Amino acid sequence: MTMRGSVTFEQMEEHLDGRGGAPGPAESHGALCGALCSLGSLDGRGWVRRLFPELEPGEALQELLRQLYAETLAGLKGDDLRFSPLLPDESRPVAQRIEALGQWCHGFLFGLSHGGARRLERLSADGQEFLHDVTEMSSVASYQLEESEQDERSYTELVEYLRTGVLLLEAELAGGRPGAPEGTLH
């Protein structure tokens, strides 16, 4: 689901590599998504300082992070449902992709925490279940998989569940933010 011209996992990995204490690409993107769902918006330039104050990005990384912010915001808030979590592509073994998925979920929960727990208590049953599932997925570690077609299908289904669940949470939490439009009357 990555669009042409979009920031890739590999680009982020290249720019974050070697920065002591820096979160990886998946965790960084998860944190950004969680914070955007929870808070509605962030300062496009200041979100890294807010979420990761110890990270000191150079100019190239700053530009990449600005682009990632803009793409993520458009994907989460747009009507075209083009949001997709930033994860490694199919060239990586499934075990590495599952590990990155867990890191993304960990980051998402971290970012979501910036909006306060009270708002999360008002989520629908589906939203609560999704949040519980994300918590479970955040604890995945390295797996020994056989790289079978079933593993690929399962991973693809998990990513799609994550993608649609994040859009659900964003929509539900947007309804509880100040200035959000009221529900439609029928």
C-alpha positions in Angstrom: 0.0 0.0 0.0 3.0 2.3 -0.1 2.5 5.0 -2.6 5.1 6.1 -5.1 7.2 8.8 -3.7 6.4 7.8 -0.1 8.9 7.5 2.7 10.0 3.8 2.9 11.0 1.7 5.9 14.4 1.3 4.3 14.9 5.0 4.0 14.0 5.5 7.6 16.2 2.6 8.7 19.1 4.1 6.8 18.8 7.5 8.5 18.1 6.2 12.0 20.8 3.6 11.9 23.6 4.3 14.4 21.7 6.9 16.3 22.1 5.7 19.9 18.7 5.4 21.7 16.8 6.2 18.5 13.6 4.2 17.9 13.5 2.2 14.8 11.4 3.1 11.7 8.4 1.0 12.7 8.3 2.1 16.3 8.8 5.8 15.2 5.9 5.6 12.8 3.7 3.8 15.2 4.3 6.5 17.8 3.5 9.2 15.3 0.3 7.4 14.3 -0.8 6.9 17.9 -0.1 10.5 18.8 -2.1 11.7 15.7 -5.0 9.4 16.6 -5.0 10.6 20.2 -4.2 14.3 19.8 -5.6 15.0 16.3 -2.5 16.9 15.1 1.0 17.7 16.1 3.5 20.3 15.0 4.8 18.9 11.8 8.3 19.9 12.8 8.1 19.4 16.5 6.6 16.0 16.7 9.9 14.3 17.0 11.0 16.5 19.9 7.7 15.8 21.6 7.8 12.0 21.2 11.5 11.4 21.2 13.3 14.3 22.9 16.7 12.5 23.0 16.8 12.2 19.2 18.8 14.8 17.4 18.1 14.4 13.7 20.3 15.8 11.1 19.0 17.9 8.2 18.3 14.9 5.9 16.5 13.0 8.6 14.5 16.1 9.5 13.3 16.4 6.0 12.4 12.7 5.8 10.5 13.0 9.1 8.6 16.0 7.8 7.6 14.1 4.7 6.6 11.1 6.9 4.5 13.3 9.1 2.7 14.9 6.1 2.1 11.5 4.4 0.9 9.9 7.6 -1.5 12.8 8.5 -3.0 12.7 4.9 -3.4 8.9 5.2 -5.1 9.0 8.6 -7.3 12.0 8.0 -8.1 11.5 4.3 -11.2 9.9 2.9 -9.3 7.6 0.6 -8.3 5.1 3.3 -4.7 5.0 2.0 -3.1 4.8 5.5 -0.6 2.0 5.9 1.8 1.3 8.8 5.4 1.8 7.9 6.8 -1.8 7.8 9.5 -3.6 5.9 8.7 -4.8 2.4 8.3 -8.4 1.2 12.0 -8.7 0.5 12.5 -9.3 4.3 11.8 -12.6 6.0 8.4 -12.9 7.6 10.0 -13.2 11.0 11.6 -9.8 10.6 8.4 -8.2 9.4 6.5 -9.7 12.4 9.1 -8.3 14.7 8.7 -4.9 13.1 4.9 -5.2 13.4 5.4 -5.7 17.1 7.6 -2.6 17.3 5.1 -0.6 15.4 2.4 -1.6 17.8 4.6 -0.7 20.8 5.2 2.7 19.3 1.5 3.2 18.6 0.6 2.5 22.2 3.3 5.0 23.3 2.0 7.7 20.9 -1.6 7.0 21.9 -0.7 7.5 25.6 0.0 11.2 24.8 -3.8 11.9 24.6 -4.7 10.5 28.0 -6.3 7.3 29.1 -9.8 8.7 29.9 -10.5 9.2 26.2 -9.6 5.6 25.5 -12.2 4.4 28.0 -14.9 5.8 25.8 -14.0 3.7 22.8 -16.6 1.4 21.3 -16.4 -2.4 22.0 -14.6 -2.8 18.7 -12.2 0.0 19.5 -11.5 -1.5 22.9 -10.9 -5.0 21.4 -8.6 -3.6 18.8 -6.6 -1.7 21.5 -6.3 -5.0 23.4 -5.1 -6.8 20.3 -2.5 -4.1 19.6 -1.3 -4.5 23.2 -0.9 -8.2 22.6 0.9 -7.7 19.2 3.3 -5.2 20.8 4.8 -8.0 22.8 5.8 -10.2 19.9 9.4 -11.0 19.8 11.5 -12.8 17.3 9.8 -15.8 15.8 11.2 -18.9 14.1 9.0 -19.3 11.0 9.3 -21.5 8.0 8.5 -18.7 5.5 5.5 -20.6 4.3 2.6 -19.2 2.2 0.4 -19.6 5.3 2.9 -17.4 7.3 2.7 -14.8 4.5 -1.1 -14.8 4.5 -1.2 -14.5 8.2 1.2 -11.6 8.2 -0.8 -9.9 5.5 -4.0 -10.3 7.4 -2.4 -8.9 10.6 -1.2 -5.8 8.7 -4.7 -5.3 7.2 -6.3 -5.7 10.6 -3.9 -3.2 12.0 -4.4 -0.7 9.2 -8.2 -0.8 9.4 -8.2 -0.8 13.2 -6.0 2.3 13.4 -8.5 4.0 11.0 -11.3 3.0 13.3 -9.6 4.4 16.4 -8.7 7.6 14.6 -12.3 8.1 13.6 -13.6 7.3 17.1 -11.1 9.5 18.9 -11.6 12.3 16.4 -15.3 12.4 17.5 -14.3 13.1 21.1 -11.8 15.9 20.3 -12.8 19.5 20.9 -14.0 21.0 17.6 -15.0 17.6 16.1 -18.2 17.6 14.1 -21.3 16.2 15.9 -22.7 12.9 14.8 -25.1 12.8 11.8 -28.8 13.0 12.7 -31.1 10.7 10.8 
